[in-house]
Amino acid sequence: MKILHHLSAAALALATAFPAMAQDKTYISFGSCPVGCTSYTWTAGIADLLNRNVEGVEAVAEGTKGYLDNARLLGNGDLQVAMNTTAAAVDAYNGTGPFSGVTPGSALSWMSIAPTYMHIVTVGDTELNGLADLKGKRVGMGQPGGTGLLDNVALMQSLGLEEGDDYEAFKVRLGPMLDGLADGNIDVVLWDGSIPLGPVIKLATTHDVTLHPVSDAELATLQADFPAFFRITMPGDLYEGVEGNIPVYGNGNAMTIDAKLPEELVYQMTKVIMENTENLAKVHPALANISKDTVLNGFAVPLHPGALRYYREIGVTGIEEFATQFPLN
């Protein structure tokens, strides 16, 4: 499958200034989402950093259809790095679910960049005393082809709820779902995304919005079958009228990487990224938060050996437990 390469300005300048360097390069294509979206900005900045600091690498950011498409492209050899959620990365690694055509084991864990936060949104006096109360509700589940819909289907499965029999599903984008919530045509909207969500900010200016917590027992039930989800707390005062921190669960916006890439190369790329987060923060503030306490957040598939080696060197939080739980066979 042919996809368009989008070189950053800095990368183009390098290629023009040093044409002789084009030989003996290892090409690293980063798949993210359509050009201009947040993860495209992240990968463009990372690709440029690698071009300037890792000998023998020519990295480019790709505009793609999105996270689900990225895993397929990586499995086909069209990408070497794929942005995905850590939850969807489990199916991508196993070649199951929406990735049934992907070669199992082709995409390994590399680096978790920024978390998502589960939003369970109602308006007015809708009662929701726990996730079990989703039974019988009209539920906004997310758009077809999106990772959010996969996350929410996983949640419903953990609760033992079947679409049609136990709840009515609305599968559309976030904006239309929230419109349905405001109009009384949807009872609750589920959305696992970065904070704050602009459409929720807008809704909260005109409606009494409630964001519902997730209990420890509910999260444990979800994690039993879907270990990529992790506890995270949504800060208070993100949305008008919503006060106090809200314990929910999260997922990771993360980079997965081609298992066939050499260990030494991935080690060097990992080292450059981890040692230059202050510079990457100039590309996007979320990149400043990458640290040895966050790079494993949400991952539940084996690390690339090059990343594992570097993470062990710097003492990444929980690295030995992770390597034991998710060994590379």
N, C-alpha and C positions, 0 to 999 in steps of 0.2 A: 504494500500500500504506500503510495507516494504522498508525502506531506510536505508542506512548505516550510522552509527553514527561515527563521527570523534572527539575523545577527544583530546584536546590540551595536551601537555606534562605536563603542570602544573596541569591540572585536573586529568590526569592519576596518577600523583604522589600523589595527595590528596586522590584519591580513594584507592590507595595501602596502604598508610600510616594509613588511618583511615577507615578500612572496616566496623566498627560498625556503622559509620555514614550513611551507605547506606539506613537504614530504615527511614521511616517517611520523605522522601524527596519529594519535588515537582520538577518534571523533566521539564526542559525548553529546548526545541529543537529549535535552530535558523536555519531557512532555508535561504540560500543565493544564491549560484551559484556553479559551479564546483570547487572542491578543488584547491586552489592556486589563484583564482581570487581576485580582490580587496575587494568585499563585504564579501567574505569568511574570509579574513584576519580581517576585521572589526569585524565580529560576533564572530570569535574565540577569539579575544582579550576581547570583552565585556563579553562573556561567562566565561572566566577565571576570570575576575574581579568580576563577581557576585558570582562565586563559593567561592572566598576568603573572600567575604564581606557581603553576605546576608545569614543569618542562614536558613537552611532548603531547600536551592536551590541546585540542581545539573543541571547545564546548559552545553549543548554541541552545537557545530557548526556542521551543516549538509552540506554535499556536495549535491547539487540538480541540476536539469536541468536549473534552472534560475528563474527569478522573476515571470513569469506567472505561472510556476509550483508551486511556493511557496504558492500562495493564495489558490490553490486547495488543497494542502497538509494541510494547516492550517484549511480550512473548513472541511476536513475529520478527523481532530483530530490528524494528524501525526506530526504537528508542533504547537508550541505555539507562536513563533515569526517568521514573514516572511519578508524578504527584498522585497521591491517592489518600483516602482515609485509612487509618490503621485498621479499622473494622473490615472494610472492603478488601484490604490487602491480604486478609486471611483466605478469603475465597480465591483471590488472584494467585496466591502461593499454591493452593491446593488444586487449582484448575476446576473449581466447582461453581455452582450458582451461575451468575451472569458471565463468568469467565470459563465456561465449560470447554472453550476452544483453546485456552491458554495452556502452554506446556507447564505442568506442575514443577514447582521449584525454580522457575525462571526469574521471579522477582523476589529478592531478599530485602530485609529491613536495612535502612541506612540511617535516616535522621528524621526525627519528629520535629516539626517547626513550630506550629502553633495549635492550641487546642480549640475544639468546638465545645459549645455548651448546649445541653438539651433544654429547649424551651417547650414547656407544656402550658399553653396559653388558653385562657377563657376570658370572657367578658361578662359583666353584669352579675347575676345571682346564680349562674350555673354551678351546681354542686359537684365537687370532685375531691373526695376525702382521701383518695389513694388511687393508685394506678388501676386497681381492680374495677374502679368506677367507670373506666373507659368502656366497659361492657354496656351495650345498648345505646352508645353514643354515635353521633355523626362526626367522624374524625377526619381532619385534614392530615393526610399522610405524606404529602410531598409529590414532586413531579416524576413521571415515568422516566427512567434512564438516569436518575440522580441518585447519589449515594445516600441522601437523606431518606428516601423512600426505603432503601435497603435497611437502614438503621431502624426505622419505625416498624417495618415488618418483623425484624428481629425482636423488638420490644413486645409486639403483640404475640409472637410465638412463645416468648418466655412467660407471658401471662396466660397462655392457653386459650387465647381468643382467636376465633376464625372469622375472616372477612365474610360478610354476608350473613352468617349465622349469629355472630355476636356483636358486630359493629358495622356501620356503613362507612365505606372508605371514599374519600374525595382525593383524587390524585392529580393535583395541579401545582403550579408554582406558588411560592409563599404569598405574594401579593394578592392573587385571587382567593387563596384560602382565608386570608385575614379579612378580605371583603365579605366572604361568606360568613365568617364569624361575626362581623359587625352587623350583617343583615339578618342574623338569626337562622341562617340555613346550615350552619356548621356549629357543633357544640364545643369542640376543642381542636386546637391546631397543635401538631407536633412538628418541631423543627430543630435539628441539630446543627447549629451554625456558630460562626464567630460573633463576638459581641462588640458593640451593640448592634442589633438588627434594625436597619433603617425603617422597614415597614412596621415593625412593632413600636418604634418611637412614634411614628405617625399615628398609629391606632390609639396609643395611650393619650394622645392629646384630645381625642374626641370620645373615648369610651373608658369605662372603669375596668382596667386590665388586671388580671391576676396571673402570676407565674407560679406554678405549683412545684413543690419540692419532691424529691425522690428519697424514700427511706432507705436505711442500710439493708433491710431485709429485701426490699424490692430490687435494689442494685445487686445484691448477692445472687438472687434468682436469675437475673439477666446475665451476670458474669459467669454463671455455671456453664452456660452454653456459648456465650460470646465474650471471651476474656479480654478482648481489645478495649472494651468500655471501662472507664476508670472514674473514680470519684473526683468531682471538681465542684467548686462553689462559685456561683454567680454573684458578683458584687451587687450590693444594694444600690438603689438610686440610679440605675441605668435607664430606667423607664419611668415616666411620670406616674406618680401614685403607687409605685411598687417600692416598698421600703424593706430594708434588712437583707442580709445575705441569704441566698437560696441554695441549699445543697441539692445538686443535680448530678448528672454524669456527663462525661465528655468522651470525645473521640479525638484522634490526632490528624491534622493536616500534615502529611509526611511525605518524604521522598523514599521510594523503593528503588532498588538498583539491580542491574543485570548481573545474575550470578556468574556469568562468563567473564566479567572484567577481572583483570589480574589483581591479586591481593595487594601488591606494592602500590599500584596506581590508586586503588581505592583508599589505601592508608594515607597516601600523600594528599589526596583530595579532601579527605575527612579532616586531616590536620590543618590544612589551609583554611577551611571554613571555620573550624572551631577556634582558630587563633585570630580570626578577623571579624568577629561579630560586631565590633564597634564600627568598622568600616561598612559592613553590610547594613547597619542601622540607618545609614544615609540613603540606602535604597528603599527600605521600608522599616518602620519602627518595630514590627513583629520580629524581625531577624535579630534584634538586639537581645531578645529573650532566650535565644538558643544557648543552652549551657549543659554541663555534665549532669545536672539534675533533671533535665527535660528531654534529652535526645531519645530516650527510650519510651516516652509517654505513649501508651496505647498499643505499642507493637506486641504482636503475638505470633510472629514467625521469625525464623532464624536471621541473625545478622550476617551481612557479608563479612568474610574473614578479615578483610582489610579494615573495616570499621571496628570489628570486634577487637582487633589488635590495638588500634589507637585508643579505643575507649578503656581498655584495660590499663594502658599506660598512664592515662590521666585520672583513673579512678572514678569512672562514671558511676553514679549512684545505682546500686543494684545490679551491676554488670555481671557478677559471677552467678547470682541467682537467675538472671535472665538467660545466660548461656547454658545453664543446667536445665532450665525449664524448656527452652527452645533451641535444642542443639541442631547444628547443621550436619545432616547424615552424609 
